[in-house]
Amino acid sequence: MDYIKSFGEGYGAKVVLLNVYGLPTLTEYNNYPAYPLESAYSVEQQSEAILKRAKAALGDVPFEIITISEAGNPAATILDAAEKNECDLIIMCTHGM
């Protein structure tokens, strides 16, 4: 988080905190693929909690922070978010938050 803070402060950057999560494994219900909705909601809530902690770890900063929580393929979702938000630099944690 120190690197993110120093880049944000040093360059007046907008910081996008992104957490990509996978949905629970599909099962079959009456021959249709399905997964328990409560599991999907739980995973989404965990992702949002991670982003909330990450934003709090940055503290009171003089730059904009955007949080995005999305389900999907990590590589594709990261690239898509970088393009949509016109990111010039991507800093990634090695083990998550």
C-alpha positions in Angstrom: 0.0 0.0 0.0 3.0 2.3 0.5 3.8 2.2 -3.2 0.2 3.0 -4.1 0.2 5.9 -1.7 3.5 7.3 -2.9 2.4 7.1 -6.6 -1.0 8.7 -5.9 0.5 11.5 -3.9 3.6 12.0 -6.1 1.7 12.1 -9.4 -1.8 13.3 -8.4 -3.0 10.0 -9.7 -6.5 8.5 -9.6 -6.2 5.1 -7.8 -8.4 2.2 -8.9 -8.5 -0.7 -6.3 -9.8 -3.8 -8.1 -10.6 -7.2 -6.6 -11.5 -10.0 -9.0 -13.1 -13.0 -7.6 -14.3 -16.3 -8.9 -17.9 -17.6 -8.5 -18.5 -20.8 -6.7 -18.2 -24.0 -8.7 -21.3 -24.8 -10.8 -23.4 -27.8 -10.0 -26.4 -29.2 -11.8 -30.0 -28.6 -10.9 -32.6 -30.3 -13.0 -30.0 -30.7 -15.8 -29.2 -26.9 -15.7 -25.9 -25.5 -14.5 -26.4 -23.6 -11.2 -24.6 -22.5 -8.1 -26.1 -21.5 -4.8 -26.9 -17.8 -4.8 -26.0 -17.4 -1.1 -22.5 -18.6 -2.1 -22.2 -16.0 -4.8 -23.4 -13.3 -2.5 -20.9 -14.4 0.2 -18.0 -14.2 -2.3 -19.1 -10.8 -3.5 -19.4 -9.5 0.1 -15.9 -10.8 0.9 -14.5 -9.0 -2.2 -16.2 -5.8 -1.1 -14.8 -6.2 2.4 -11.3 -6.6 1.0 -11.6 -3.4 -1.0 -13.0 -1.6 2.1 -9.9 -2.7 4.1 -7.6 -1.7 1.3 -9.1 1.8 1.0 -8.9 2.2 4.8 -5.3 1.2 4.7 -4.5 4.1 2.4 -6.0 6.4 5.0 -6.9 10.1 4.3 -5.2 10.8 0.9 -5.3 13.8 -1.4 -6.2 11.7 -4.5 -9.3 9.9 -5.8 -9.8 6.3 -5.0 -12.2 4.1 -6.9 -13.1 0.6 -5.8 -14.2 -2.1 -8.2 -15.3 -5.6 -7.3 -16.0 -8.0 -10.2 -16.4 -11.7 -10.9 -14.5 -13.2 -13.8 -11.2 -14.3 -15.2 -8.5 -12.3 -13.4 -6.3 -11.5 -16.4 -9.2 -10.4 -18.6 -10.9 -8.5 -15.9 -7.7 -6.6 -14.9 -7.0 -5.6 -18.5 -10.6 -4.6 -19.1 -10.7 -2.4 -15.9 -7.3 -0.9 -16.9 -8.7 0.1 -20.3 -12.0 1.4 -19.0 -10.2 3.5 -16.4 -7.4 4.6 -18.7 -4.8 3.2 -16.3 -1.1 4.0 -17.0 0.3 1.7 -14.3 -0.9 -1.5 -12.6 0.5 -2.4 -9.2 -0.5 -5.8 -7.9 -0.3 -7.5 -4.5 1.5 -10.8 -4.5 -0.9 -12.5 -2.0 -4.0 -10.4 -2.0 -5.2 -8.3 0.9 
